[in-house]
Amino acid sequence: MKNKVLLVDDDENMLRVLAANLQSKFSITTAHSASDGLERIRQESFKVVVSDYEMPDMNGVEFLKEVKSVAPHTIRMMITGVTDVAVASDAVNSGEVSRYLTKPVETTDLIPIIYDCVTEYDVAESERNLLESTLNGAVKVLLDMLGLASPLAFSRTNRLRAYADQICQQGFIAEKWSFQLASMLSQVGCISVLPGLLQKVIAGQSLSSEEQAAYNNYPKVGAAMISEIPRLEGVSEIVRYHRKSFSEIESLDLDKNFKQATHAVHFICDFDLAMEAERDYAKAVTKITKQAVSYHPRLMELISELKPYAETMKLTSVTVPNLAPGMIFAQDVKTDDGILLIPDGLEVVASSIAMLTNSIEMQMIDRNRTFQVYEP
């Protein structure tokens, strides 16, 4: 990302002068109101936001509080009048505003301060990237365990990841990384669910009270496993509560952004189950709509924008030598005698290619046989 800075002020003359003085140093975008500023932040990322305090639709503290919710990593700066200093100081202490300046502000003073903010953003972003790459390795180990212990549960992982990506594109989620991780890890606890019971759940069949109780325990199991990984405490909480209804999630003592993520994981998990049970998009939407009270109203508005998983991938047929990591099996892979080797929905990885290659050498699978797969 370039050194993108958003300037927000309802005084057009002040905004024009400020932008002209800064544009040689930074990539400047301007907004003439708080609502306009929020709209721009939802559309693109900025390293720094500089806002005036006195604005008609909402003041600078209120605006930057919303910015923190939408883009929590953006550095937030406010310019205030002398009479607003106490308010600004309180906002800094509460964490809503990163720093503030009092008017009048000279460009020569403002430029190095914005550079400091950009540096603060870059350092934090580098640390986040390093942490994410480290944690992604731990997450892969958990998912590999799930693939070995419960292939049926693992087969949902790629679909949930695709639905999570679509939800992120609609601007509902602020903590995207935590949400995407929680979506992929939401089924890890299913290693404790018997395969026959899981088949009934995915097929949309009725469960006995004992079966329902056994199935309902999997989020707690998954959360306990994830909580053992440092820095994934928030993800663990999302997974722990993702089977709860809208009203139950709203009553939880969770950060607003993690609460949103919990709502969204609940929604996409149920949407995926509806798609698997009904095998028809319109019927799945109808099924979800009938229990709309269980979901966040904004997510129900987005359901028409949610594309079925198959529509996000290209369906093709390949032989074993043409399989490549990242493809998704679109059918059960069985030996010529009907023994199941790989269930529908699993991602093609090096080990699955090796297993099928060995099966060909052992004459369990015809060398020229083709398999249907989805290509990203």
C-alpha positions in Angstrom: 0.0 0.0 0.0 1.2 3.5 -0.8 1.4 6.1 2.0 -2.3 6.7 1.6 -3.8 9.4 3.9 -7.5 10.4 4.2 -8.3 14.0 5.1 -11.8 14.7 6.5 -13.2 18.2 7.0 -16.4 19.9 6.2 -14.6 23.2 5.5 -13.8 22.8 1.8 -11.3 25.7 1.7 -9.3 24.2 4.6 -9.5 20.8 3.0 -8.3 22.1 -0.3 -5.3 23.9 1.2 -4.4 21.0 3.4 -4.5 18.5 0.5 -2.4 20.8 -1.7 0.3 21.1 0.9 0.5 17.4 1.6 0.0 15.8 -1.8 3.7 16.0 -2.8 4.5 13.8 0.3 1.6 11.4 0.5 -1.2 9.8 -1.6 -4.1 12.1 -0.5 -7.8 11.4 -0.6 -10.3 13.9 0.8 -13.8 13.6 2.2 -16.1 16.5 2.9 -18.1 14.9 5.8 -17.8 12.1 8.3 -20.3 9.9 6.4 -18.3 10.5 3.2 -15.1 9.6 5.0 -16.6 6.3 6.3 -17.8 5.4 2.9 -14.3 5.9 1.5 -12.7 3.8 4.3 -15.1 1.0 3.5 -14.0 1.1 -0.1 -10.2 1.3 0.3 -7.5 1.1 2.9 -5.6 4.0 4.4 -2.6 4.1 6.6 -3.6 7.4 8.3 -6.9 9.3 8.7 -6.7 13.0 9.7 -10.1 14.4 10.8 -11.3 17.8 12.0 -13.2 17.8 15.3 -16.1 20.1 14.5 -18.3 18.6 11.8 -22.1 18.8 11.3 -23.1 15.1 11.0 -20.8 13.7 13.7 -17.8 15.2 15.6 -14.2 14.0 15.1 -14.2 11.7 18.1 -17.4 9.9 17.0 -16.1 9.6 13.4 -12.8 8.2 14.4 -14.5 5.7 16.8 -16.4 4.5 13.7 -13.1 4.4 11.8 -11.6 2.2 14.5 -14.5 -0.2 14.1 -14.3 -0.4 10.3 -10.5 -0.2 9.9 -9.0 -1.0 13.3 -5.4 -0.9 12.1 -5.6 2.6 10.5 -3.8 5.3 12.5 -6.3 8.0 13.6 -5.4 11.7 14.1 -7.7 14.6 15.0 -7.2 18.3 14.6 -9.0 20.4 17.2 -9.6 23.9 18.4 -8.3 25.1 21.7 -11.6 24.6 23.4 -11.7 20.9 22.3 -8.4 19.9 23.9 -9.9 18.2 26.9 -12.3 16.2 24.7 -9.4 15.2 22.4 -7.2 14.2 25.3 -10.0 12.0 26.7 -10.4 10.4 23.2 -6.7 9.6 23.1 -6.8 8.0 26.5 -9.8 5.9 25.6 -8.1 4.6 22.5 -10.6 6.1 20.0 -8.0 8.6 18.7 -4.3 7.8 18.2 -3.1 11.5 18.5 -4.3 15.0 18.1 -3.1 18.5 17.1 -4.5 21.9 18.0 -5.2 24.6 15.5 -3.7 26.4 13.8 -1.5 23.6 12.3 1.5 24.5 10.1 2.2 22.2 7.2 5.9 21.9 8.3 4.7 20.6 11.7 2.0 18.3 10.2 4.2 16.5 7.6 6.7 14.8 10.1 3.8 13.8 12.4 2.0 12.1 9.5 5.3 10.4 8.6 5.5 9.1 12.1 2.0 7.7 11.8 2.8 6.0 8.5 5.9 4.5 10.2 3.8 3.3 13.1 1.4 1.7 10.7 4.1 0.0 8.7 5.9 -1.4 11.7 2.6 -2.8 13.1 1.7 -4.2 9.6 5.1 -6.0 9.4 4.5 -7.5 12.8 1.0 -8.6 11.8 2.3 -10.2 8.6 5.0 -12.1 10.5 2.5 -13.3 13.1 0.0 -14.4 10.4 2.6 -16.4 8.5 3.6 -18.1 11.8 0.1 -18.8 12.8 -0.9 -20.0 9.4 1.5 -22.9 9.8 -0.1 -23.9 13.1 -3.5 -23.6 11.5 -2.5 -25.9 8.6 -1.4 -28.6 11.1 -4.9 -28.4 12.8 -6.6 -28.7 9.4 -4.4 -31.6 8.4 -5.4 -33.3 11.6 -9.1 -32.7 10.8 -8.6 -34.1 7.2 -7.2 -37.3 8.7 -9.6 -37.7 11.5 -12.8 -36.5 9.8 -12.6 -36.1 6.0 -16.3 -35.2 5.9 -15.9 -32.2 8.2 -12.7 -31.2 6.4 -14.5 -31.2 3.1 -16.5 -28.1 4.4 -13.4 -26.1 5.0 -12.9 -24.9 1.4 -16.5 -24.0 1.0 -16.6 -22.0 4.2 -13.4 -20.2 3.2 -15.0 -19.2 -0.1 -18.2 -18.0 1.6 -16.1 -16.1 4.2 -14.3 -14.3 1.3 -17.6 -13.2 -0.2 -18.8 -11.8 3.2 -15.6 -9.9 3.6 -16.1 -8.3 0.1 -19.4 -7.0 1.3 -17.8 -4.8 4.0 -19.6 -6.5 7.0 -16.4 -7.7 8.7 -13.7 -5.5 10.2 -11.5 -8.2 11.7 -11.2 -10.1 8.4 -8.2 -12.2 9.3 -9.7 -13.5 12.5 -13.0 -14.2 10.7 -11.4 -16.1 7.9 -9.4 -18.2 10.3 -12.4 -18.9 12.4 -14.4 -19.9 9.3 -11.8 -22.5 8.3 -11.3 -23.7 11.9 -14.9 -23.8 12.8 -15.2 -27.5 12.1 -12.0 -28.7 13.9 -14.1 -29.8 16.9 -15.9 -32.3 14.6 -13.1 -34.8 15.2 -15.2 -35.6 18.3 -18.3 -36.3 16.2 -19.0 -39.8 15.0 -18.9 -40.1 11.2 -22.4 -41.5 11.0 -23.8 -38.6 13.0 -21.9 -36.0 10.9 -23.3 -37.6 7.7 -26.9 -37.2 9.1 -26.2 -33.5 9.9 -24.8 -32.7 6.5 -27.6 -34.6 4.8 -30.1 -32.5 6.8 -31.7 -35.5 8.5 -33.5 -35.2 11.9 -31.4 -36.0 15.0 -32.5 -37.5 18.3 -32.1 -35.4 21.4 -29.0 -37.5 22.3 -27.5 -37.0 18.8 -28.2 -33.3 18.9 -26.5 -33.0 22.3 -23.4 -34.9 21.0 -23.2 -32.7 17.9 -23.7 -29.4 19.8 -20.5 -30.1 21.8 -18.2 -29.8 18.8 -17.7 -26.0 19.0 -16.5 -26.3 22.6 -14.0 -29.0 21.6 -12.7 -27.0 18.7 -12.4 -23.8 20.8 -10.3 -25.7 23.4 -7.9 -27.0 20.7 -7.5 -23.5 19.1 -7.0 -21.8 22.5 -3.7 -23.7 22.8 -2.2 -21.6 20.0 -0.9 -18.2 21.2 -2.6 -15.1 19.8 -5.7 -17.1 18.6 -7.8 -16.4 21.7 -10.2 -14.3 19.7 -10.5 -16.9 17.0 -11.1 -19.5 19.7 -14.0 -17.5 21.1 -15.6 -17.0 17.7 -15.5 -20.8 17.2 -16.8 -21.5 20.7 -20.0 -19.4 20.1 -20.6 -19.7 16.4 -23.5 -22.1 16.7 -25.5 -19.7 18.9 -28.4 -17.6 17.6 -28.4 -13.9 16.9 -29.9 -12.9 20.2 -27.5 -15.2 22.1 -24.5 -13.8 20.4 -25.6 -10.3 21.0 -25.8 -11.0 24.7 -22.2 -12.2 24.9 -19.4 -10.1 26.4 -17.4 -9.9 23.2 -15.6 -7.1 21.4 -18.0 -5.7 18.7 -15.7 -6.9 15.8 -15.5 -10.4 17.2 -19.2 -10.4 17.8 -19.7 -9.6 14.1 -17.4 -12.3 13.1 -19.2 -14.8 15.3 -22.5 -13.9 13.6 -21.0 -14.3 10.2 -19.4 -17.7 10.9 -22.8 -18.9 12.2 -24.5 -17.7 9.1 -22.1 -19.2 6.5 -22.0 -22.6 8.4 -25.8 -22.8 8.3 -25.8 -21.6 4.6 -23.3 -24.3 3.7 -25.3 -27.0 5.5 -28.5 -25.8 3.7 -26.7 -26.0 0.3 -25.4 -29.5 1.1 -28.8 -30.7 2.2 -30.9 -29.1 -0.5 -28.4 -29.2 -3.4 -30.3 -26.2 -4.8 -29.5 -22.5 -4.2 -33.1 -21.3 -4.1 -34.2 -24.0 -1.7 -31.2 -23.3 0.5 -32.0 -19.6 0.6 -35.7 -20.4 1.5 -34.5 -22.7 4.3 -32.3 -20.0 5.8 -35.0 -17.3 5.3 -37.5 -19.4 7.4 -35.1 -19.1 10.4 -34.0 -15.5 9.7 -34.5 -14.5 13.3 -31.4 -16.6 14.1 -29.1 -14.5 12.0 -27.8 -10.9 11.9 -30.3 -8.8 9.9 -27.4 -7.4 7.7 -26.3 -10.9 6.8 -29.8 -11.7 5.7 -29.7 -8.7 3.4 -26.5 -10.1 1.9 -27.8 -13.6 1.2 -28.8 -12.7 -2.3 -25.1 -11.7 -3.0 -23.8 -15.0 -1.7 -22.8 -17.2 -4.7 -22.9 -21.0 -4.4 -19.5 -22.5 -3.9 -19.5 -24.2 -7.3 -20.0 -20.9 -9.1 -16.8 -19.6 -7.6 -14.7 -22.4 -9.2 -14.2 -23.9 -12.6 -15.3 -27.5 -13.0 -13.0 -29.6 -15.2 -11.9 -33.3 -15.6 -8.3 -34.4 -15.2 -6.2 -37.5 -14.9 -4.0 -38.2 -11.9 -0.8 -36.8 -13.6 -2.6 -33.5 -14.2 -3.9 -33.0 -10.6 -2.4 -30.0 -8.9 -2.4 -28.7 -5.3 -5.2 -26.2 -4.8 -7.7 -28.0 -6.9 -10.8 -29.4 -5.1 -12.2 -32.9 -5.7 -15.7 -32.5 -7.1 -16.6 -36.2 -6.7 -15.8 -39.1 -4.4 -12.6 -40.8 -5.5 -12.9 -44.5 -5.3 -10.9 -47.5 -6.5 -12.2 -49.5 -9.4 -13.6 -51.9 -6.8 -15.6 -49.1 -5.1 -13.4 -48.5 -2.1 -13.5 -44.8 -1.1 -10.1 -43.1 -1.1 -10.9 -39.4 -1.1 -14.4 -37.9 -0.4 -15.9 -35.1 -2.4 -14.8 -31.6 -1.4 -11.3 -32.3 -0.2 -8.5 -30.1 -1.5 -5.9 -31.7 -3.7 -2.6 -31.9 -1.8 0.8 -33.6 -2.4 -0.2 -36.6 -0.2 -3.5 -37.2 -2.1 -1.6 -37.1 -5.5 0.9 -39.5 -4.1 -1.8 -41.9 -2.8 -3.6 -41.9 -6.2 -0.3 -42.4 -8.0 0.4 -45.4 -5.8 -3.1 -46.7 -6.5 -2.4 -46.6 -10.2 0.9 -48.5 -9.7 -1.0 -51.1 -7.7 -3.6 -51.3 -10.4 -6.4 -50.2 -8.1 -7.2 -47.3 -10.4 -7.1 -47.2 -14.2 -4.2 -45.1 -15.4 -6.4 -43.2 -17.9 -9.3 -42.6 -15.6 -10.4 -38.9 -15.1 -11.7 -37.2 -12.1 -13.9 -34.1 -11.8 -12.2 -31.3 -9.9 -12.8 -27.6 -9.2 -10.0 -25.2 -10.3 -9.6 -21.9 -8.4 
